[in-house]
Amino acid sequence: MSPASVIFLVVLLGASGLFARQVGKIRRNIGLGRPLDRTDRRAERWKVMARVALGQGKMVARPVAGVMHILIYVGFVVINIEVLEIVIDGVLGTHRVFSFLGPLYDVLIGGFEILAVGVLLACVVFLARRNVLRLKRFWSKEMTVWPRSDANIILIAEIILMGAFLKMNAADQVLAARGHAHYTLAGSYPVSTLLRPFFEGMSDATVYGLERAFWWVHIVGILAFLNYLPISKHFHIILAFPNTWYSKLTPRTQVRNMPRVTEEVKLMLDPNADPYAAPAEGQVEPERFGARDVFDLTWKSLMDAYSCTECGRCTSECPANITGKLLSPRKIMMDTRDRLEEVGRNIDRHGSFQDDGKSLHDRISEEELWACTTCNACTQACPVNIDPVDIIMEMRRYLVMEESRTRPALTSMFNNVENNGAPWAFGPDKRLQWMEEQ
């Protein structure tokens, strides 16, 4: 094995190990959530994943952004086939190991180059939309310096990677045409052929050095990109698939009941029940009502937080946000993820979570929570079926049932329900008086 192959193998193993370690932490953090069974209706779940994640079915609701995103998505997936060849070549010291495929190899390389140009152009357009046109949803107040920079870093990185790929191919062609040792005349190059004149007047040593430099930039850039994903919103590239598989299949507006509350209602309706009876032996300690912190949310809500693309489609469709309310569903997801990351760092430092005196309510205000109309427009708009409403409802439950904090109008309604059995301010004996007045 050559020194270059050894160096590459060390880089590859190191990058793979670091990625696995970061993914392990994210998996642990998601596992901090409460249990939730989402394994029913499996056939339907596969269909949802195929349509929404694999087929990008909800992206095209906005055609311009949707088509460009699909182009980047397809390019990302397909060009990774070429990455497999690069990895094999890097480890074994070979060059274009798949060239034995003949005409099929020509089609593959030609397709990779066309997709590379498409990805490059789409990234340029996305950069312009964000930084020149400055679309409103990319400049909301929750989109601070880091979220905006995160998007730009990824787009610029993809442009660099695609550029290195095309230049690598152009230099490769020049060396192969000159009969340089180790280089093979194989593949079709509809795009990089246009870059060949840039290398034609250079010496073999110079072209070889540039080709190797572009090769290393391309593959090391991809490995760096891989390890950037877990600390970036772009981890949705991976989580979009499981997140859509575990989508909520019941009606979006259906609120999940709490077993403890359901049991209380059954006791109230059962004339033979003893409300003062001692808990049965081995009975689990009653859970907290609603969510105070990320531990009280389900693991699916925590996966939603890590799957958020910060695209802002949810917020742009939210009627509360449109009418000037403080609520932004995107911010709900970003705050949940930031708090979960904070909890994860606490665990990393201490081995287990040590109370830091903070909660999710320190990041998300009551005004935001009560502005939600639970219309689920945000969930409908989300390209990966994220459900901000579930988090909002659980946090509301905590405020009402644990802290007794609610809006004045709701307090009046709750009192009426408790006293009169209905939300209106008159007793059951007066409910039919309106008929007598006719």
N, C-alpha and C positions, 0 to 999 in steps of 0.2 A: 504494500500500500504506500502510495507516494505521500510526501509531507503535506501536499495540498489536500489530499483525501483525508488525512488524519485531522487536519485543522477543521475541515468541513464537518467531519463526523462529530468532533467535539462541540462545534457550534450548534449542529443539529440536535444532539442529545441535550445540550444545555438549554436550548430554547424550548425543546419539547418538555423537559422536566419542569422548567419555570412555568410554562403554560398549564401543565397538569396541576401544579401546586396552586396557582391562582384559581383555576376552575374548582379545585377541591374546597377552597375557602368560600367561594360563592355557593357551592352546593351545601356546605355546612350552614351558611347564613340563611339560605332558603329553608333548610330543615328546622330552623328555630321557630317556624310558624306552627300554628295549631293544625291538627290532622283534618283532612278533607278528602272524601272519597270521590274521585273523578275518573273512575275506571269503567263506568257503565256505558252502554250503547257504543261499543267499540267500533263497529262498522261506520257509524255516523261520525265518530271522531276522526277516523282515517280520512273520510271524505272532506271534513272541514279543514284538516291540515293540508290535504292535497290542493284544495281550492284556494285557501287563504295564504298559506305559507309558501307552498311549492309553486302554485299557479299565480300568486300575487293578485288574487281576485279583487281585493278591496283597494289596491293601489290605483287602479285605472278609474276610480270614481273622479279623480282629478287627472284628466288624460295627459297633459304635458308632463307633469312630475311623474305620473305613473309609468308612462312609456320609457322615460329616461331611467327611472329606477329599475325597471325590468331589464333594460339594456345593461346596466351596471351589474345587476344580480346575475343575469345569464353569463356575462363576461367573467365575473368572479368565479362562478361554479365551473364553467367550461375550461377556462385558462388554467385552473388548478390541475387539469389532466397533464398539461405541459410541465407543471411544477413537479409532478411525479417523475417525469423523465429527468429533470434537472437534479432531483435528489439522488436518483439512481446513478446518474453520471458523476455526481459529486462524491459519492461513497466508493464507487468502483473505479473511478478514474477513466471512465469511458466517455464517448462523445456521441450524442444523438443515438442513444441505445435503441430507440424505437424505429430507427430509419428502415429497418428490415420490413416494415409494413408496406413499403412501396407507395402505390397510388393513394392508399388510405392515409399514409403519413403526409402526403402532399395536401390532401383535403384538410387534415387536422391542423397543420401549421398555417395554411392559408386562412382557415376559419379563425384560428387564434389571433392572427394579425388583424383581421377585419374587426373582430370583437374588441381588440385592444384599442383600436382607433375610436370605436364607438364609445367605449368606457371613458377614454381620455376626453372626448368632446362633451360627453354628458357631465363629467366632473367639472369641466370649465363652465358649462351652463349653470350648474348648481352653485358654483362659487360666485358667479355673477348674480344669481337670484338672491343669494344671501348677503353679499357685500356691496353690490352696485345697486341693484333694484331695491334691496333691503326690504323684502317682504315683511309685512307687519308681524306675522306669527313667528318669525325668526328673531324679532327684536322686542318681544314682550319683556316685562321686568324680571321674570324668572330666568330669562336667557342672559345671564351675566357673562363676564369675560370667559370663564372656563367653558360653559356649554357652547358658546359661539366658536371658541378656539378649537374645541374638540372636533366639531364638524369640519372646520377648515383643515385641520391637521390630516384627517382621514382623506379628504378630497385631494389635497396636495400630494399626500403619500401615494395615492393611486395613480395620479398623473406621473409622478416620478417612476413608479414601478412599470407602468405601461411604456413610458419613454425608454427606460433601460432595456426592456424586452425587445422593442423594435430596433434599437441601436445595436444590441447584442446580435440580433439576427443579421443585420446589415453587415457588420464586421465579420461575422461568421461566413457569410456568402463570399466575401472578398478573399478570405483565407482559403476557403474550399476551392474557389476558382483558380487560385494560384498553386494549388496542390500542396499547401502547407501541411506538414505532418499532423496527424490526429484529427484533421477536419474532413468531413464527409459531404459530398454533393448530394444532398437529400432535402426534400421538402419544397413547398411552394411559398413564395414570399411576395404577395401582391402589394404590400405596403412598404416593407423595409427595403425593397429593391430601389425605391425612390431615394433612399438615404445612402446608397452605395457610393455615389460620386464623392461624398464627403471623405470617404476612406481610401479611394482609389489611388491618390497621389502619395500616400504614406508608405513607409517601409513595412516589411513584414513584422518586424519586432514591435513597431508602434501600434499597428492594427491588432496584433496579438495581445498586447498589453491592454488596449482599450476593450477588446472583446472580453477578456478575463475580468476587467474592472466592471463592465456592465453586467456580466454573469453574476459576480459577487454582490453587486448592488441589488440586483433583482431578487436573488434567493435570500440574502440576508435581510433585505427589506421586507420580504414576505414573512420571514420568521419574526422580525421585529413587529410587523403589523399584527401577527397572531398573538403576540404577548401584550400588545396595546389594547386589544379587544376587551379583556376582562376589566380594565380600568376605564373603559369608554362606554358611551351609549351604544356603540356599534356591536356590543356583545349580542344584540338582537339578531345578528346574522346567524348565530348558533341557537339562541333560545326561542326564536320565532317558531320553530318546528314543534318542540314539546309544549310551548305555551298555547299554540292553537289546538294541539291535540287535546289538551286539558280544558278547552273552552267550556264556558257555561252553556249547556244545551237546553236547560229549562228557560221559560220566558225571561227576558232580561229584567223585567220589572218585578219578578217574583223575589221577595225578600226571604233569606234563609232563616228559618225558625231556630230559636235556641232551645235545646232539650229541657233546660232547667225551667224556662218560662212555660213551655208546653206542659210540663209536669204540674206546675202550679195551677194552670188553668184547669187541668183535668181534676185536680183536687177540689177546686172550687165548684166544679160541676157535679162532683160525686157526693151525694148526700150521706153516704156511708163512710167517707174518708175521714181520717183523724188528722187534722192539720198539725197537731202537736205531737204526733207519733215520732219516736226516735228514729234516726236514719238506720236503714238496714245495715247489717254487718258487712263490712268491706265496701260500703258505698263510697264512691270517689268524692272528694271535696268539691263542692259546687264551684264552677268556673266563674271568672269575673264576667260581669255583664259588659259586652262591647269591648272596644280596644283602647287601652291606655297607651300601649307601646307596640312595637313591631311583634313582640312575642305573642300578642293577643290576636293578631291577624292570622289568616290561614296561610299555609305554605304557597298556595296559588297566588294570593295577593302579593306575596314577597317575590314570587317568580315574575309576576306582572311588572313589578318595580324594576327588576333587572332587564326585562324585555323592552322597556320603553325606549322608543327611538328619538324622543323629544322632537318629533316632527311638528307637533302643535295642531294636528288636524282635530283632535278632541276639543281643544280650547277654542279653536275657530268656529266650531259647531255648537258650542255650549251657549244656550240662551241666556244663562245668568251672566256669563262673561260678556256676551254681545251687548247686553243692556247696562254694562258698566259695573256689575258686581265684582267683588274681589276674587271670586272663585276662578281658578284655572285648573282644570283636570290634569293638565300636564305637570303643573307645579305639585299637585298632590302626589303624583308618581315619583317625581324627582326628590321631593322631601322624604318620602318613604324610603327610597333607595339610599339617600344620604344618611338617614338615621340608621338604617340597617348596616351600612358600611361602618358607621361610628361604633355600633355595637360589636361588629366583627373585629375591629381594631382593639376594642376593650378586651375581648376574649383572647386575642393574640398576645396581648400584654400580660394578662393574669392567668391564662389557662382556662378560666371560666368567667362568665359575666359577673362583674362586680358593679353593684348599683352606683350609677353616676349622677343620680338625682335628676335625670332628664327623662323626657318622654316624647312621643311623636307629637303630642299636643303643644310642645314648645315650638315646633316648626310650622304646624298647621293651625291657624286661628279658628275660633268659633264662628267668626263672620264668614270665613270661607266655607265651613261645613254647612251652615244653615242657609247659605245662598243656593245650594244645590236643589233642583226641582225633581231629582231622580227620574228625569225623562230618558236617560240612557243614550242621549245623542252622542256622547263621548265614546261609549263602547261601540256604537254602530259605526262611527267614523274611524276608529282605530284600525290600522292596517294589520295588526297582529292580535286583535280581540282582547285587548287589555280592559279591565273592568274597574275604573276608578270609583264607581258608585259603591261597590262593596266596601271599600276602605272607608268612604265617607259615612256610610250607614253604621258601620261598626264603631266608628269614633263618636257618632251621634249617640248611639246606644250607651256608650260609656258616660257621656255628659249627662244624659237624662237619668239613667238607672243607677249610676254609681255616685255622681256628683250632684244630682238634682238641679242641673243647670240647663235651662232651655229658654226659648223665646217667650215673651209675654203672651202672645196670642196662643201659643201652644199650651202654656200653663193654664190658661182659662179653659181650653178644650179638655185638657187632662182632668181638671177639677170637675167639669161637667160630666165626663164619662164616668168618673168615680162616684159622683153623687147621684146622677140622673140616668146612668146607663146609656147615654147618648151624648154627642158633642154639643147639643143645644142647651140653652140655659133655662129649661123648664122640665118638670118631672114627667114620668110616664103617664100620669093621670090627665095631663093636659095636652097630650100629643094630637088628639083628634078634635080639639076645639076649632081648628080652622074649618072643619066641615060644617060645624054649627053656624058659622058666620056666613055661609054661602046662601 
